Amino acid sequence: GEQEELWLQDAGLSPLVTGEEEDVDKAVLLSTLTKTQAAAVQRRIDSYTCSLRKRNKTPPRHVRDIFASPLAQ
């Protein structure tokens, strides 16, 4: 995710991932690119958002935490 963020910043497309400018429309920014370039940018954005989801995902609870015995508490 960090590589994608740096790549988008270097390309001048950081508002797509940082959310600095809320009124920036992704379609407007991507419309200035060729289809190949827009596809590459979209892949980077998808990879970045996927890595953010994985990083922010809460770890699964262990069964011992769910069914803890009252004596152990």
C-alpha positions as CSV (number, residue, x, y, z in Angstrom):
1,G,0.0,0.0,0.0
2,E,2.8,2.4,0.8
3,Q,4.4,1.9,-2.6
4,E,1.1,2.6,-4.4
5,E,0.6,5.8,-2.3
6,L,4.1,7.0,-3.1
7,W,3.6,6.2,-6.8
8,L,0.3,8.1,-6.9
9,Q,1.9,11.1,-5.1
10,D,4.8,11.1,-7.6
11,A,2.2,11.0,-10.4
12,G,0.4,14.0,-8.9
13,L,-2.7,12.0,-8.1
14,S,-2.4,12.0,-4.3
15,P,-5.9,13.6,-3.8
16,L,-7.3,10.2,-4.9
17,V,-5.8,8.4,-1.9
18,T,-5.3,11.1,0.7
19,G,-8.7,12.7,0.6
20,E,-7.2,16.1,0.9
21,E,-9.6,17.7,-1.6
22,E,-13.0,16.2,-1.2
23,D,-14.4,18.0,-4.3
24,V,-11.9,16.3,-6.6
25,D,-13.7,13.9,-8.8
26,K,-11.8,10.8,-9.7
27,A,-13.4,10.7,-13.1
28,V,-12.1,14.2,-13.9
29,L,-8.6,13.3,-12.9
30,L,-8.6,10.1,-14.8
31,S,-10.2,11.6,-17.9
32,T,-6.9,13.4,-18.7
33,L,-5.1,10.1,-19.0
34,T,-5.0,7.5,-21.7
35,K,-6.9,4.3,-21.2
36,T,-3.7,2.4,-20.4
37,Q,-2.6,5.1,-17.9
38,A,-6.1,5.3,-16.3
39,A,-6.1,1.5,-15.9
40,A,-2.7,1.5,-14.2
41,V,-3.9,4.3,-11.9
42,Q,-7.0,2.4,-11.1
43,R,-5.0,-0.8,-10.3
44,R,-2.8,1.2,-7.9
45,I,-5.9,2.7,-6.2
46,D,-7.5,-0.7,-5.9
47,S,-4.3,-2.2,-4.4
48,Y,-4.0,0.7,-2.0
49,T,-7.5,0.4,-0.7
50,C,-7.2,-3.3,-0.4
51,S,-4.1,-3.0,1.7
52,L,-5.7,-0.4,3.9
53,R,-8.6,-2.8,4.5
54,K,-6.2,-5.5,5.5
55,R,-4.2,-3.2,7.7
56,N,-7.3,-1.9,9.5
57,K,-9.1,-5.2,9.8
58,T,-9.7,-6.3,13.4
59,P,-8.1,-9.6,14.3
60,P,-10.4,-12.5,14.8
61,R,-11.4,-13.3,18.4
62,H,-10.2,-16.5,19.9
63,V,-12.8,-19.0,21.0
64,R,-11.4,-18.8,24.5
65,D,-12.3,-15.2,24.6
66,I,-15.8,-15.8,23.5
67,F,-16.6,-18.8,25.8
68,A,-14.5,-17.8,28.8
69,S,-15.5,-19.7,31.9
70,P,-16.9,-17.6,34.8
71,L,-14.3,-19.1,37.1
72,A,-11.4,-17.7,35.0
73,Q,-12.8,-14.2,35.3
